[in-house]
Amino acid sequence: MEHEMQYRRLGASGLKISALSFGSWATFGAAAGRKEARELCALAHDRGINFFDNAETYSNGESERIMGDVLGDLRLSRDSYCVSSKVFFGSVEAPRPTQHGLSRKHIHDACEQALQRLRVDYLDLFFCHRPDPEVPMQEIVSTMDRLIRQGKVLYWGTSEWSAKEIAEAVEVARAMHFELPTMEQPQYSLLHRARVEVEYAPLYADIGLGTTIWSPLASGLLTGKYNQGVPADSRLATEGYQWLQKLVLSDDKNRIEGVVRLQAIAEELGCTSAQLAIAWCLLNPRVSSVILGATRTSQLVENLGALGVVERIDDTIKARIEACFG
Ligand SMILES: NC(=O)c1ccc[n+]([C@@H]2O[C@H](COP(=O)([O-])OP(=O)(O)OC[C@H]3O[C@@H](n4cnc5c(N)ncnc54)[C@H](OP(=O)(O)O)[C@@H]3O)[C@@H](O)[C@H]2O)c1
């Protein structure tokens, strides 16, 4: 059964983005071909997803290129969706000093390149993909402010910045009358909770920070697909992404035992553990959007089903879900 998409304000901004969104890290230009990319974007848009997430570094720009081609070919009305990019890591192998980081030059160049690859005139959301201690905060904030004034970016934000770094950016922006950061893109799932729930807590009240959270399934771990090892057609076996195995399967015994417990609760509720893990993210009102990743449409269809699971989670079930991971 299809459940209606919900829309949430991106923090204190007026922009309403879909509670579930779609990103293409490790899929477009990697595990998913162009045909799958087209089917995934068409399905996502058709089911109410209005935010498509990307970054200069995903498959060295190829992910943006494919998403731009696909969204263009689908002839979607530009006012019906938002698209993002992120700047920091660069889009070439072994980037030169001017081709990565958050200098004014690289932010400028990365924005221009993302606009071209995504085939759009403006980026709805533009993130500083990591903090850059080698660039003065005023240079970063003033460059983002200028891109907004030029109409090339609508909202700027950060990804995996500490609360202290975000607060510093806000302080500079307020002092210089620059545009404040609107959103952060942190990792958030049953396995990564502290930053969103504790560290950022003061920022929600102070600046109305929005969050577009990533890896809600811990790269697929929470689906149970890694319970018996690494399947050959999975992300952790994908060429170029094996390094993730260590991160995702670290202390794998406890994690996998937790997934088995989660699967048992999901079975009781008549859903899958993927749906339950995503629905649990949606319960947090500080989450503006949960970014889904998928290599095939069957996964996206399953994950969109999380919208119908939220209402089945009462406080007791929520506590049981959280207890799965200690
Ligand atoms: N800002 C950042 O630093 C950052 C970092 C990472 C991601 N992101 C963003 O967040 C988005 C989502 O992150 P993510 O892709 O890591 O999310 P995720 O939901 O944790 O993992 C998605 C992957 O899990 C597998 N999967 C998903 N649903 C499944 C299902 N129902 N059954 C079985 N397998 C399933 C698929 O991989 P396989 O089929 O290949 O196994 C899929 O590509 C990214 O696309 C990107 O836009 C941002």
The ligand as an ORCA input file, in Angstrom:
! r2SCAN-3c Opt
* xyz 0 1
  N      27.010     14.088      3.845
  C      27.680     12.965      3.892
  O      28.842     12.901      4.347
  C      27.024     11.718      3.370
  C      27.643     10.464      3.533
  C      26.986      9.335      3.051
  C      25.743      9.467      2.418
  N      25.198     10.707      2.233
  C      23.899     10.899      1.544
  O      22.896     10.072      2.126
  C      22.341      9.213      1.134
  C      21.884      7.931      1.769
  O      23.000      7.278      2.404
  P      23.204      5.721      2.208
  O      23.104      5.386      0.759
  O      24.417      5.326      2.951
  O      21.857      5.180      2.937
  P      21.533      3.763      3.563
  O      20.059      3.659      3.517
  O      22.189      3.596      4.875
  O      22.188      2.699      2.554
  C      21.656      2.551      1.259
  C      22.152      1.239      0.638
  O      21.699      0.122      1.393
  C      21.207     -0.880      0.507
  N      19.748     -0.943      0.696
  C      18.882      0.120      0.807
  N      17.640     -0.316      0.994
  C      17.685     -1.664      1.014
  C      16.704     -2.654      1.191
  N      15.437     -2.343      1.388
  N      17.109     -3.951      1.157
  C      18.395     -4.279      0.966
  N      19.386     -3.379      0.789
  C      19.025     -2.066      0.819
  C      21.592     -0.444     -0.895
  O      22.916     -0.866     -1.193
  P      23.299     -2.241     -1.953
  O      22.099     -2.702     -2.727
  O      24.456     -1.877     -2.817
  O      23.709     -3.175     -0.865
  C      21.588      1.062     -0.755
  O      22.344      1.713     -1.727
  C      23.467      9.078      0.076
  O      23.031      8.701     -1.185
  C      24.007     10.511      0.069
  O      23.158     11.321     -0.692
  C      25.819     11.817      2.712
*
